[in-house]
Amino acid sequence: MCKSIRNSLLVLLLIALPAMASSPIEYTKTSGDYVVHFSAMMTSELSAEVARAYQIQRSNQVAMITVNVQHQQEPGEFHAVAADIHSRAANLTGQPRNIRLHQVSEGESIYYVGTLPVANEEIITFTLEITPTHETSPITVRFKRTFYTS
């Protein structure tokens, strides 16, 4: 994978998203020695090159979530770790949305990506149960995001 594509995706997902969010949501959660980074966005915001590289459909009616888990081994020294992630999503009427996350590994980076269909002004509540490798207790992340398709 081209380094510029990887860097573009990481910058877009982990830095630019808070500024683009339609409402403030939590983008990190710390639990013990672990930090979970997560985000949600419309796939239409991806460049064609990045969408093609990760086989993600670009659409103004498809949202995606990304998750990255970091473990602090020494003070200030974090390393990506694999995790078992169970994801659930539902809109305000309780209709479930299926999200199947798949792992993307490049070098020392590990992150999880999943997509789901959304309607204009739809509010989705996400619940992620994240169990880092070699751990038994999950880290629970819950957040809401409003999606705009037009």
C-alpha positions in Angstrom: 0.0 0.0 0.0 1.3 3.4 -0.9 2.5 5.4 2.1 0.8 8.5 0.9 -2.6 6.7 0.8 -2.1 5.3 4.3 -1.1 8.7 5.6 -4.1 10.4 3.9 -6.5 7.9 5.5 -5.0 8.2 9.0 -4.9 12.0 8.8 -8.5 12.1 7.6 -9.8 9.7 10.1 -8.0 10.6 13.3 -7.3 14.3 12.9 -9.7 16.0 10.5 -12.9 14.3 11.7 -13.4 16.3 15.0 -13.5 19.5 12.9 -16.0 18.0 10.4 -18.4 16.5 13.0 -21.8 17.9 12.9 -22.0 17.8 16.7 -19.3 17.2 19.3 -18.7 13.5 20.1 -16.0 11.7 22.1 -13.2 10.6 19.8 -11.0 8.8 22.4 -11.6 6.7 25.4 -9.0 5.8 27.9 -9.3 2.6 30.0 -6.3 1.6 32.1 -3.3 1.4 29.8 -5.4 1.4 26.7 -6.6 4.3 24.5 -9.3 3.7 21.9 -9.6 6.1 19.0 -12.9 6.0 17.1 -14.8 8.1 14.5 -17.7 8.1 12.2 -18.1 9.8 8.9 -19.7 9.6 5.4 -17.8 7.6 2.9 -18.4 10.3 0.4 -15.8 12.3 2.3 -13.0 9.8 1.4 -10.9 10.5 -1.7 -11.5 8.1 -4.6 -7.9 6.8 -4.2 -8.4 5.9 -0.5 -11.8 4.4 -1.0 -10.5 2.2 -3.9 -7.4 1.1 -1.8 -9.6 0.0 1.1 -12.5 -1.3 -1.1 -15.0 1.1 0.5 -18.0 2.3 -1.4 -18.0 6.1 -1.7 -21.6 7.3 -1.2 -23.6 10.1 0.4 -25.8 7.3 1.9 -23.1 5.1 3.4 -21.4 5.9 6.7 -18.3 4.3 8.1 -16.7 3.9 11.5 -13.1 3.4 12.3 -11.6 2.1 15.5 -7.9 2.0 16.6 -6.7 0.5 20.0 -3.4 1.7 21.5 -1.6 0.1 24.5 0.7 2.2 26.7 3.8 0.1 27.5 5.9 2.9 28.9 4.8 6.4 29.9 4.1 8.3 26.6 4.8 5.2 24.4 1.8 3.7 22.7 1.6 0.8 20.3 -1.3 -0.4 18.2 -2.8 -3.7 19.4 -5.3 -6.1 17.8 -8.7 -6.5 19.5 -11.9 -8.4 19.3 -14.6 -5.8 18.6 -18.4 -6.4 18.7 -20.3 -3.5 17.2 -23.9 -2.6 17.4 -25.8 0.4 15.9 -29.4 1.6 16.0 -31.3 4.6 14.9 -33.7 6.6 17.2 -36.6 4.2 16.5 -34.4 1.3 17.6 -33.9 -0.2 14.1 -30.6 -2.1 14.2 -27.9 -1.5 11.7 -25.5 -4.2 10.9 -21.8 -3.2 11.0 -19.2 -5.8 10.2 -15.8 -4.4 11.1 -12.7 -5.7 9.3 -9.1 -5.3 10.4 -6.7 -3.3 8.4 -3.0 -3.8 9.3 -0.2 -1.8 7.7 3.3 -2.0 9.3 2.7 -1.4 13.0 -0.7 0.2 12.5 -3.9 -1.7 13.2 -7.4 -0.3 12.7 -10.9 -1.6 12.1 -13.3 -0.2 9.5 -17.0 -0.9 9.0 -19.8 0.7 6.9 -23.5 1.0 7.2 -26.4 2.7 5.2 -27.8 5.9 6.6 -30.6 8.3 5.7 -30.4 12.1 5.8 -30.4 13.6 9.3 -30.4 10.1 10.8 -29.1 9.8 14.3 -27.2 6.6 14.9 -26.2 5.3 18.3 -23.1 3.1 18.2 -22.0 0.6 20.9 -18.6 -1.0 20.7 -17.4 -3.7 23.0 -13.6 -3.8 22.5 -11.5 -6.5 24.1 -7.8 -6.0 23.4 -5.7 -9.2 22.7 -4.6 -10.8 25.9 -7.3 -9.1 28.0 -10.6 -10.5 29.3 -12.5 -7.4 30.2 -14.0 -5.3 27.3 -13.8 -1.6 26.9 -17.3 -0.2 26.1 -17.6 2.8 23.8 -21.0 4.4 23.1 -21.5 7.4 20.9 -24.1 9.1 18.7 -23.7 10.7 15.4 -26.0 12.6 13.1 -25.4 11.9 9.4 -26.3 14.3 6.6 -26.6 12.7 3.1 -27.1 15.8 1.0 
